[in-house]
Every structure is written in structure tokens, then in C-alpha cells.
């Protein structure tokens, strides 16, 4: 995985520095990360408890083994705001809200404005990882089966079975995000799931991340691309 750049804290808000200092005390990096990340691109793990009936996050914590302080800051921010929030609420959280949360005063930016695009990209990495973890847990609950079994031996399944399995996946996502079936499956093939997003409130990169996590456990020599069309 391409390493993210390191960031100077010099121009961060005092609130951001305080949260980061508290996070550094509670989440020290350890050599255990080498074993944990041998087959994993990210250097943190989300731990959480979901309330099944309304998808609210009851508890959320993380284990961090990264030296990237900006990632640690965003891990800490999401952990603090997620309590008693639903998956749908967390899907809609964006970088601007986090930046505003980290301001010392309303008129003072938490980060240098010229770096916003770079910081937003780094936030997206952390945010996506949380949503992917939450969705996989919830998908397992909604379907009452191991999600990995949907894509097991994918290339050997008939086209009819592929589309049937993929439709279960799409319908479950619509149910979780209360989207009135706005996510639509067009075709499931060996190498791709073709979908229409319509007004589905989730970036395709998150859908790809969910599929990657599920798919790789039983199909390590192949991949399944999520393709969005109009």
C-alpha cells in the first residue's frame, strides 16, 4: 500500500492538538502491527457494538498501529462523534464537519486552508474504513449468513446464481440505508458488478471496499470490480 505522507502539527488548531495528544497516550503504536498487517493494507482495527434494531453504534474504539498522526486524529474524532449515531448518520459525516468540530473558534480553521484537499483525502481513508467495517457487520446480521458465502467460488457460479447472489447483497444495502431500492443491480459477471447508484447516499469506493473485504476471503486470486453507470 502506498504510504501516506506525514503531517506537521504546527498549524493545527489547539483542539486538534489536544485530541491528538490524548489519542497518543491511549493508542500507542506497537510492534504487533507487523503481524496484524501482514495481509492487511491498513494499520488500525475498528472495534464496535451495534444495536440491531436501529443500527446505532453503542460503543466504538480502535486499535492503532500507524505512525500517521493525521490518521490517528481522524480515528479519534470519529470515535468521539459516533456514539448513539446510526450507520446512515455516519455515512453522511464529511470532512467539513470534522474540520468544524476541531476548530478552536467558529471563525478559525482547524487546518491550513491550502491543505484541505490533502487532509480531506486522508479523512476519507479513515471514514471509509469505518463504514466498510460497520456495513460488513450489519450485512451479516441482515442476511443472517456469512457474507463471504455470497461470493464463494464466484468464477465457478452460473450467471443466474451470480445475479441472484449479487441481488441479495444490493437489497441488503438498500435496507440498511433506507434508500427505497435506489441502488440497483444491472448485471453480475465474473469480474464486475454493474450497478446504478441513483440517489444512494454512499460513495462507490465504499461499496468497492465492502466487496473487496468479502470477496478476498474466498477468491484470493481474483477480484470483483463495482462499476456504476447512469
C-alpha positions in Angstrom: 0.0 0.0 0.0 1.3 3.5 -0.8 2.4 5.2 2.4 0.5 8.4 3.3 2.6 11.5 3.8 3.5 12.7 7.3 1.9 16.0 8.5 3.2 18.8 10.6 1.1 19.7 13.6 2.4 23.3 13.7 -0.7 24.8 12.1 -3.3 22.6 13.6 -5.9 24.0 16.0 -5.3 23.7 19.7 -8.3 21.4 19.9 -6.9 19.1 17.3 -3.5 19.0 19.1 -5.3 18.2 22.4 -7.3 15.4 20.9 -4.2 14.0 19.2 -2.2 14.1 22.4 -4.9 12.2 24.3 -5.1 9.7 21.4 -1.3 9.2 21.5 -1.5 8.4 25.2 -4.3 5.9 24.8 -3.3 4.3 21.4 0.5 3.8 21.3 1.9 2.1 18.2 3.4 -1.3 18.9 5.5 -3.9 17.0 2.3 -6.1 17.0 1.3 -4.1 13.9 3.7 -6.2 11.8 1.8 -9.4 12.4 -1.6 -7.7 12.3 -0.9 -6.0 8.9 0.9 -8.9 7.1 -2.2 -9.4 4.9 -4.0 -6.1 5.5 -3.4 -2.7 3.9 -4.5 -0.6 6.9 -2.8 -0.2 10.3 -5.8 0.1 12.5 -8.7 -2.0 13.6 -12.2 -0.8 14.5 -13.9 -2.4 17.5 -17.6 -1.6 18.0 -21.0 -2.8 19.1 -24.2 -2.2 17.1 -27.7 -2.2 18.3 -29.5 -4.4 15.8 -33.0 -2.8 15.9 -31.9 0.7 14.9 -28.3 0.3 13.7 -27.0 2.7 16.4 -23.3 2.5 17.4 -23.3 1.7 21.1 -19.6 1.6 21.5 -16.7 2.4 19.2 -13.0 2.1 19.7 -9.9 1.4 17.7 -6.5 -0.3 17.8 -4.0 1.9 16.0 -0.5 0.8 14.9 0.2 3.6 12.5 2.7 6.4 12.8 0.5 8.7 10.8 -0.7 11.3 13.2 -3.4 12.7 10.9 -4.9 9.2 10.6 -4.8 9.0 14.4 -6.6 12.3 14.8 -9.4 11.3 12.4 -9.7 7.9 14.2 -10.2 9.7 17.4 -12.7 12.3 16.0 -14.9 9.6 14.5 -14.8 7.6 17.7 -16.0 10.6 19.7 -18.8 11.6 17.5 -20.1 8.1 16.7 -21.7 7.2 20.0 -25.5 6.6 19.7 -25.3 7.5 16.0 -26.7 5.3 13.2 -24.9 3.9 10.2 -26.9 6.3 8.0 -25.8 9.3 10.1 -22.1 8.2 9.9 -22.4 7.8 6.1 -23.2 11.4 5.8 -20.4 12.7 8.0 -17.9 14.6 5.9 -14.5 16.3 6.2 -16.0 19.8 6.6 -18.0 18.7 9.6 -14.9 17.2 11.2 -12.8 20.3 10.5 -15.5 22.4 12.1 -15.6 20.0 15.1 -11.8 20.6 15.5 -12.0 24.4 15.4 -11.0 26.5 18.5 -13.4 29.2 17.5 -16.1 29.3 14.7 -14.0 31.7 12.6 -10.7 29.9 12.9 -10.0 27.0 10.6 -8.6 23.8 12.3 -6.2 23.2 9.4 -4.4 25.4 6.8 -7.0 26.0 4.0 -4.4 25.3 1.3 -4.1 21.7 2.7 -7.8 21.0 2.8 -7.9 18.7 -0.2 -5.0 16.6 1.0 -6.5 16.3 4.5 -9.9 15.5 3.1 -8.4 12.6 1.1 -6.8 11.3 4.3 -10.0 11.6 6.2 -11.8 9.7 3.5 -9.4 6.7 4.1 -10.3 6.6 7.8 -14.0 7.3 7.2 -14.4 4.7 4.5 -12.7 2.0 6.7 -15.2 2.6 9.5 -18.2 2.4 7.1 -16.9 -0.7 5.5 -16.5 -2.4 8.9 -19.9 -1.3 10.1 -21.6 -2.4 6.8 -20.0 -5.8 6.8 -21.1 -6.5 10.3 -24.6 -5.3 9.5 -24.8 -7.2 6.3 -24.0 -10.4 8.1 -26.8 -9.6 10.6 -29.4 -8.6 7.9 -28.8 -11.7 5.8 -28.4 -14.0 8.7 -25.5 -15.7 7.0 -21.8 -15.3 6.4 -21.5 -12.6 3.7 -18.4 -14.3 2.3 -20.6 -17.3 1.2 -22.4 -15.0 -1.3 -19.2 -14.7 -3.3 -17.6 -18.1 -2.6 -16.2 -19.7 -5.7 -17.5 -16.8 -7.7 -16.0 -17.6 -11.1 -17.5 -21.1 -11.0 -21.1 -20.0 -10.3 -23.5 -19.8 -13.2 -24.6 -16.4 -14.4 -28.1 -16.9 -12.9 -26.6 -17.7 -9.5 -24.2 -14.8 -9.7 -27.0 -12.3 -10.3 -29.2 -13.9 -7.6 -26.4 -13.6 -5.0 -25.5 -10.1 -6.0 -29.1 -9.0 -5.8 -29.2 -10.2 -2.1 -26.2 -8.0 -1.5 -27.7 -5.0 -3.2 -31.1 -5.4 -1.5 -29.5 -5.7 1.9 -27.6 -2.4 1.4 -30.8 -0.7 0.4 -32.5 -2.0 3.5 -29.7 -0.8 5.8 -29.5 2.7 4.4 -33.3 3.1 4.0 -33.0 4.1 0.4 -36.2 2.7 -1.2 -34.2 0.5 -3.5 -32.2 3.4 -5.1 -29.2 1.1 -5.5 -30.0 -1.2 -8.5 -28.2 -4.2 -9.9 -27.8 -4.2 -13.6 -25.5 -7.3 -14.1 -23.2 -9.6 -12.2 -20.4 -11.1 -14.1 -17.1 -12.9 -13.4 -15.1 -9.7 -13.0 -17.7 -7.0 -12.3 -20.9 -5.9 -10.6 -22.6 -3.3 -12.7 -25.0 -1.0 -10.7 -26.9 2.2 -10.9 -26.4 4.4 -7.8 -29.4 6.8 -8.4 -29.6 8.8 -5.1 -27.8 6.1 -3.0 -26.0 8.1 -0.2 -22.7 6.2 -0.4 -19.6 6.7 -2.5 -18.8 3.8 -4.8 -15.4 3.5 -3.2 -17.1 2.3 0.0 -19.1 -0.3 -2.0 -15.9 -1.4 -3.6 -14.3 -1.7 -0.2 -17.1 -3.8 1.1 -17.0 -6.2 -1.9 -13.2 -6.4 -1.6 -13.3 -7.4 2.0 -16.0 -10.0 1.4 -14.6 -11.3 -1.9 -10.9 -11.7 -0.9 -11.7 -14.3 1.8 -12.8 -16.9 -0.7 -11.3 -15.6 -4.0 -7.8 -14.6 -3.3 -6.6 -15.0 -6.9 -9.2 -12.7 -8.4 -11.2 -9.5 -7.8 -14.6 -8.2 -8.4 -15.0 -4.6 -9.6 -18.0 -2.5 -8.8 -19.0 -0.4 -11.8 -21.5 2.4 -11.6 -23.5 3.5 -14.7 -26.1 6.2 -15.2 
